[in-house]
Amino acid sequence: MADLQKWEPENEAFWESQGKKIAQRNLWISIPSLLCGFAVWLYWGILTVQMMNAGFNFSAQELFTLTAIAGLSGATLRIPSSFFIRFCGGRNTIFFTTSLLIIPAFFTGMALQDPTTPLWQYQLLALLSGFGGGNFASSMSNISFFFPKKQQGLALGLNAGLGNFGVTTMQILIPLFMTYGVFGALGGDPVTLVSPSGSLIGKIPAGSETWIQNGGFLWLLLLVPLFLATWFGMNNIRTPEVSPNLGSPLGAFAMISVMLTIGLATAAAGLWLMLPESANGSGFGVPKELVLVLVVATTVFLLKMLPGAIGESLSKQYQIFNNKHTWVMSVIYTMTFGSFIGFAAAFPLAIKVIFGFQHVMVDGVMTHDTVNPNGPSALMYAWMAPFIGALIRPLGGWIADRLGGALVTQICSVVMVGSSLGAAYYMQTAYQSATPEEFFVPFFVLFLILFAATGIGNGSTFRTIAMVFPKEQAGPVLGWTSAVAAYGAFYIPMVFGQQIKATTPEVALIGFAVFYGVCVFINWWFYLRKDGEFYNP
């Protein structure tokens, strides 16, 4: 498609005559590209469970590192991805970053064909799966430039919300595709389950065959057509506010590659500092909070040190860090999207650990390892929560366009405080009960409400960003805040795991509720006070 030399979405005549059609075409190609990004980023949560069921020779601790690696990598890659559109153009960026997903998807499928594949190869593939996490920042930045301000809430909500369906789509499709030799001889041979497995439609007994490699290969069915659609159906916008100095596509691809390599390197270094020796780490055990700060700071510094036009342009883009509202919105967006992506990863484990076992006294000691025959199946229920969060996200943008972003965010924040405290109560009660399934329904409903609030809040925060920041800063700010929030995919499961090990899982939710309460105050102070700088009801 031709580059757009003129782009005036706020001009109603231009918008109705030609802008709307172009913007909508770019949006509807962007959405499935982002969906695949989320799926490839987060599929390790499903693949590692099936690797255990198939008897792969790895400990649970080793397998859990794969989810952590993908989470940290994807969040870190959002930092350079925040600036791709300005330097490289929308079509160039979405085409190249979507095409990169083919690499981890294909080679993950190849690795899973052989149960003797070493851990370091899976860790490398998990690191590369971070491409999918990083793509969110560039995708949202790109779509923000195509639509007028009055429609950005809905457009960004559709892109993010339907893109987030990659989480639910992955959780449903991978277990189903593993049950059949969909790709015939090209897909390789199945392996035999040594432990029972399951899918949306029921349990799968031990001794059944599973094509675990299909968890990687199936995404090629979407990524190969998208390889063509992104190149021939999308546009670069060459106006001064968006991408004024585009060179050749090959130059753009090289620039993206360099910046992504920096992000991969800093993420890998941070993981090495944190992971134990048994999982190919240093064994230093550096605290995760310190590692996250070091990774973010080092990535930002190294990007700025790039020679030539990239470094100079980044210095200009980094002006967003001088705006206090960049940091305010980073906190608020972490509350919404960070909670969504983190809980999406942790929710299945919470259901399994709390309701899948009976919690009984043995010789005066509370135990948590007796299988509960009446426990709910995590595979049957867990997908519903992120499904609701993603489905309702466009509604959040639509409501915010009419009522105001900050007001909708405030209501969502209060709901998140209440629902997380309520879920913590039932979590604590169930974890002390021999029949925890009695408390599952209220726990599950409260978590569905919590996910719905994160989804609506995701849409409303984008509306606030569009109102607070000038157009040339709104795109990079969207990318940066999404990068910070994405670390929830790493942090929330880690906190849940630590508190479950300490037999106090409810403490995790109470801590998150306190954070949401702080966000209620922050949002009111900056955006709902009538005498505030950006009163945005």
CORJOPE-V621148 format. One record per helix or strand of 2 or more residues. SS is the DSSP state (H for helix, E for strand). FROM is the first residue (numbers start at 1). TO is the last residue. If there is no record, write none. Layout:
{{SS	FROM	TO} {SS	FROM	TO}}
This chain:
{{H	12	42} {H	44	53} {H	60	81} {H	84	88} {H	90	112} {H	119	146} {H	149	177} {H	184	187} {E	191	192} {E	197	199} {E	202	204} {E	209	210} {H	214	217} {H	220	233} {H	249	274} {H	277	279} {H	288	304} {H	308	322} {H	324	355} {E	357	362} {E	365	371} {H	378	391} {H	393	403} {H	405	430} {H	436	468} {H	471	486} {H	488	501} {H	506	528}}
